[in-house]
Amino acid sequence: MNILDGRQLAKKIRAELSEEVNKIVAAGGRAPHLAAVLVGEDPASQVYVRNKVRSCEKIGFRSTLIRRPADVGESELLDVVRQLNEDEAVDGFIVQLPLPRHINEERVTLAIRPEKDVDGFHPVNFGRMAQGLPCYLPATPAGILEMMRRHEIQTEGREVVVIGRSNIVGTPIGILLSRKAYPGNATVTICHSRTRGLEDHLRRADIIVAAIGIPEFVKGSMVKEGVVVIDVGINRVEAPGTEKGYRLCGDVDFDSVSPKASLITPVPGGVGQLTVVSLLMNTLKAARREIYV
Ligand code: NAD
């Protein structure tokens, strides 16, 4: 069994990005600039946004954090989006989800100009992705592809089973791995909460991408020998007696699955590490006007 070390890979890519920024600045250009909008005080969202902002600073990107209280009106938030759309000093921006219930997330996502949608959540980017056109890929699927590319994981003709069909992970990674490209050219089955015989699908899989949000759902008895396992899940489970009182785990039961897997991503230290890096890669593309000229 080999462990796909997301931490090491993310470090390497950050160093490459940092070098790119240095070159841009040395040539008289300005550093790529990412803005993040955070609404309310949700602790998980605060941690995610802080990570994104810090990661920018570490590699020499400019970053701006715009905060609004949880009771901000939808029209005020849409104004913030409009200003960022127009601000030529901002290359790309994200609005951290989830938003408070009184705000329509779809309306906010649609208001972001696709050219600045470095999260890749706008339907224009999603549609371009589905058609194989240049676009900003959503960060987590992009991170998985990068991991596969850098570790030369063969996907052509392989049976891939994706568990989960969310718009940010399951559905896009399913589309991407079935595209005529590398990584891709795989035969993809997307399983979800209404799938019958999930274990039969899993036992056939050469590659499993688990994005369900249920701690340690995939067990060793459900997978075949030599399987490649990409565990996207990030779950908190109680761990009495530890300092924090909880531990993080994936959607895959690492202890029973890893002895059968040829490659497996750990949690923490796996796919999650690549997610922020993918956002930075999109921001660099935005600064270079690589996708939308
Ligand atoms: P989601 O809650 O939007 O979707 C979960 C999916 O799992 C649904 O499509 C549902 O049909 C499926 N599902 C639920 N129960 C099932 C069952 N019993 N059998 C089969 N399928 C089932 O999830 P999401 O936003 O895609 O996130 C999934 C997991 O990935 C979560 O743990 C989340 O924290 C994690 N995540 C990690 C990253 C990262 O950077 N590594 C990014 C996004 C999400």
Residues whose N, C-alpha, C, O or C-beta is under 5 A from the ligand:
A	BS01	NAD	T140 G164 R165 S166 V169 G170 C191 H192 S193 A211 I212 G213 V232 G233 I234 N235 V271 G272 T275
